[in-house]
Amino acid sequence: MSTTLFEDTVLPHFEAHRAEWLAQARAHARLLGLGGRTVTINDVRAKCPPPEDVDPRVMGAVFQAKDWELLRHERSSRKTCHSRPVGVFRLRGVVQ
């Protein structure tokens, strides 16, 4: 499987330079997912806002681990997103 420039350079840079925030965001997402509910990046942002200088296009890095399953996309409810799609994820192995 081929990767993109984004996957090869931008995401690793984000992982390296925002590791602390990513760990917090991933922990919060996991906490939400353990309850059996679906989770979007909007849910995570509500309790764990990203640093101001973070490009919103890299926010999907929160769900990069193999323990998340992408179920579908839905329109973002955040006004600044202008209804762009966000992924709806479920923690693998958790029964609803």
Beta strands, then each sheet from edge to edge (+ up, - down):
strand 1: 68-75
strand 2: 85-91
sheet 1: 1+ 2-
end
